């Protein structure tokens, strides 16, 4: 009669299907493909959320002037507010920015114009004769 020694008698090789995937789970390649697809899907969703949430937050520092006098020069002026944007999209929509010394300068878009601390506000379109 064998006396138990306190050590397990089964070896790794004795356990059925050791190191193999459970039945019905597919091959290792299929699992890797599924994991890669899941990661890509999660990355796409995260990138989409970043674009939808973070980019508008960067442009939240601009507001339309409500108390400016209603003249032809200030009617459509968008006032740059603090804190100034630090990151802007690379869109090309020309604006005419009004500087603190009442001069005008063109920028590629409103967000970019408000990164300049000398800009008071901007209007859509080129400066034309205001330069």
Order of alpha helices (4+ residues) and beta strands (2+ residues): alpha-beta-beta-beta-beta-alpha-beta
